[in-house]
Amino acid sequence: METELIPKNSSRKSFYNKARVRNEEGKIILKSYYTDVAYIKDGVAVVLGVWGGTTTSHIKEFLKQNGFKVGSGEQMFKDYSLKE
C-alpha cells in the first residue's frame, strides 16, 4: 500500500499526491510522479539517479523524514547514489 509523502521539513503544505511511499520486501521506497526514485534498506539510503527540481525536493524530504542528513541536491546525489 502506498501513502502520500507529507512535507514536514519545508514550507510546502503538500506535494499534491505526486510523492508516495511504500514498503516492499524490506525497503521503504519513494515514488515521485510515476517512477521509483529512492529507497532505504537496512539503514542505507539509495537515490536512483539525478532528477529535476521537484523530484529532488521529494527525495530530500523523504531522506530527512527518515533521519538522513541532506545538503545540496548535488551533494545528496553524491552521498546516496549507488556505488559501483
C-alpha positions as CSV (number, residue, x, y, z in Angstrom):
1,M,0.0,0.0,0.0
2,E,1.3,3.5,-0.9
3,T,0.9,6.5,1.3
4,E,1.3,10.2,0.4
5,L,4.6,11.8,1.5
6,I,3.5,14.8,3.6
7,P,6.1,17.7,3.8
8,K,7.3,18.2,7.4
9,N,10.7,19.9,6.7
10,S,9.8,22.6,4.2
11,S,7.3,25.4,3.8
12,R,5.2,23.4,1.4
13,K,1.9,22.3,2.6
14,S,1.6,19.4,0.2
15,F,3.3,17.6,-2.7
16,Y,-0.2,17.2,-4.2
17,N,0.0,13.4,-4.1
18,K,3.0,13.4,-6.5
19,A,5.3,11.8,-3.9
20,R,4.3,8.5,-2.5
21,V,5.9,6.0,-0.2
22,R,5.5,2.2,0.1
23,N,7.1,-0.7,2.0
24,E,8.2,-3.6,-0.2
25,E,10.5,-6.6,0.6
26,G,12.3,-4.8,3.5
27,K,12.6,-1.5,1.5
28,I,11.0,1.9,2.1
29,I,10.5,3.1,-1.5
30,L,9.9,6.7,-2.6
31,K,7.9,7.2,-5.9
32,S,7.9,10.6,-7.4
33,Y,5.2,11.0,-10.1
34,Y,5.3,7.5,-11.6
35,T,8.9,6.5,-11.0
36,D,10.7,4.9,-8.1
37,V,13.5,7.4,-7.3
38,A,15.0,6.4,-3.9
39,Y,14.8,3.7,-1.3
40,I,16.0,2.9,2.2
41,K,17.0,-0.7,3.1
42,D,18.8,-1.9,6.2
43,G,19.5,1.7,7.2
44,V,21.1,2.6,3.9
45,A,19.6,5.2,1.6
46,V,20.0,5.0,-2.1
47,V,19.0,7.6,-4.7
48,L,18.3,6.0,-8.1
49,G,19.7,8.8,-10.4
50,V,19.8,12.5,-10.8
51,W,16.4,14.1,-11.0
52,G,14.8,17.5,-11.7
53,G,13.9,20.1,-9.0
54,T,10.6,18.8,-7.9
55,T,11.7,15.2,-7.6
56,T,14.8,16.3,-5.8
57,S,12.7,18.1,-3.2
58,H,10.6,14.9,-2.8
59,I,13.8,12.9,-2.2
60,K,15.2,15.5,0.3
61,E,12.0,15.4,2.3
62,F,12.0,11.5,2.2
63,L,15.5,11.3,3.4
64,K,15.1,13.9,6.2
65,Q,12.0,12.3,7.5
66,N,13.9,9.0,7.8
67,G,16.8,10.6,9.7
68,F,19.4,11.2,6.9
69,K,21.5,14.3,6.6
70,V,20.8,16.2,3.4
71,G,22.7,19.2,2.0
72,S,22.5,20.5,-1.6
73,G,20.9,18.4,-4.3
74,E,24.3,17.8,-5.9
75,Q,25.8,16.6,-2.6
76,M,22.8,14.4,-1.9
77,F,23.2,12.6,-5.3
78,K,26.9,12.0,-4.5
79,D,26.2,10.8,-1.0
80,Y,23.4,8.5,-1.7
81,S,23.9,7.2,-5.2
82,L,24.7,3.5,-5.8
83,K,28.4,3.0,-5.7
84,E,29.9,0.6,-8.2
